[in-house]
């Protein structure tokens, strides 16, 4: 049974799909292509943002249709085609996202890590310089407790201070350090502004 292109063009989308499923002739896909090229191209352009990529995407979407339409049961072709086109574009964007390495972002992350390391070193230097300003007993206990991670019992055995004094030296030394560091931090903020 020979059907002219003009006759096929008068058929509904669903009738064309049924004919394609029955005969597997590409001329039926050609009619759908002519009807819906603008729809698929518009969707692709919206998501991909490039005319050239969108034209390529239209071709690939219709190639996919040639396979999918052989068995698909479709009642609203234009809506279905819209979703196929959108999903194809989103898939391409995901591939592009994961395959593209933004070296400037990587450099920024590395620079931030370097800056954080420098900040930590500056803070430790500042802390050490302030610990030196404490009384000897306080400095020794603070260093052992916070920097060397020793317990109260370890500090008692290493220094021969009694437990009550160790706790007092740590508490008073910590309070003095806090005051000194807050003062330096406030000066730093005033210099920046």
N, C-alpha and C positions, 0 to 999 in steps of 0.2 A: 504494500500500500504506500504510494508516493504522496508525501505531503509537502507542499511548497512552503518556502520560508514565510511568505506572506500569510498563508493559512495558519502556520504555527504561531506567528506573532499575535493572532487573534485569540489564542487559547489562554486559559488561566495558568498561573504559575503551577498549581497542583496538577493540572492536565499535562503540562510540559514535563513535569518531574515523573509522572507515571509513564509517559512515552519514553523518556530517557531510561527509566528502570527496565522497561520492556525491551527496548531496542539497543541500548548502550551507544547511541549515536551522538557525537559531539555537537551536531548542529543544534540540538536542544539546549545544551549548555550555552552555546553561542547566543541564542535568543535571550536567555536569562542574563548573560553577560551584558548584552546591549541594554536591557531594561534596568539593570541594577549597578552598572559600572559606577555611575555618579554617587550612589549611596555608599558603596564599598570604598571608593576613593575618598569621599568626605570623611568617613569614619577613620580611615587610615591617616589622613592628613591631620585630623584632630589629635590623634594620639602620637603619631610619629613626628609630625611637624616639618617634614621634608617632602617636597613634591616628588623627587626621584625615588625616595624610599617608599612613598605611598603608591606610586605606579608599580613598583616591583611587588609590593604587598598585594595589590589587587590581583596581579597575575597569579601569585602563589595561593591566594584565597580561592580563586576559581579553579585552580588545579586541585586543591583540596576538595572542593565541591564535587569534582568529577568522581572522586572516590566515595565521599560521604553520601552523595545522592543515590548511589546504587542500591542502598538498603534503608536509608532514613525514611521515617514516616513523618512528613511535615505537613502541618495544616496552615501555618502562617509563615510563608517563605520569607517575606521581607523582614519580619522580626527575627526569624531564625538566622538569616544571613547577616543581619546587623550584629547579633551576638557572636557569630563565628568570626566576623571581621574584627570586632572589638577584642575578643579573646586572643586572636592571632597577634594583634598589635601589642597587647599587654605581654604576651609571651616573648615577643621580640625585644620589648623594653627591658624585661627581666634579664634576658640573655645579655643585652648590652650593658646593663648595670653590673652584672657579675663578671663580665669579661673585660670591662674597662677599669683600669687601675688609675686612680687620680693621684699622681705622684706629689702634687702640691699638698693635698690633704695629708698624705703620708709624711711629707717633710714637716708640716705643721705639728703633727702628733709627736714626731721625734724631737722637734724643737721644744715643745711643751714639756716633754719628759726630761730633756736636758735642763730646762729652766727650773723644773721642780727639784731635780737633783741638786742644782746649785743653791736653791732656796734652802733645802734641807741642810746642806753643808754650812751655809751662812748661819742658820739657826743654831746648829751644833757649836760652831765657833763662838757665837754670841753667848750661848749657854755656858760653855767652858770658861769664857772670860769672866762671866758673872759669878760662877762658882768660885773662882780664884779670889773674889772680893769678900767671900764669906769667912767667918772665923774658921780656923783650921779644923776643929772638931766637926763643925757643920759641913764643911766642904768634903771632908773624908767620908762622912756618913751618907751625904747626898750622892756622891760619886759611886760609892759601893752599892747603895740601894737602887738608884735609878739607872745608872749607866752600866754597872757590872751585874745588876740583877741579883744581888745577894739578899738573903733573908735577914730578919732582925737577929736571929741566932748566929748566923754567919758573921755579921758585923760585930756582935759582942765578942765572938772568939777571935776575930782578926784585929780588933782595936783595944781590947781589954776594957772598954767602956761598959758600964752596967746597962741593962735593957731599958730602964727608965730614961737614962741619959741619951741612949741611941734614938729612942722615939722622939725625945724632946729636940735633939739636934736636927733630926730630919724634918720635923714639923716647923721649927723656927727657921731653918735654912730654906725650906720650900716657900714659906711666907715671904722672906726677904727676897728670894729670887723672883717671885711673882711681882713684887713691887718694882724691882729694878727692871724687869723685862717689860712691864706695862709702861713704865716711864720711857724706855727706849722706843717702844712701839709707837707711843703718842708723838714722840719727837720725829720718828720716821714719817708718820702720817702728815704732820705739819710741814715737813720738808717737801713732800710730794704735792701738796696743795698750793 
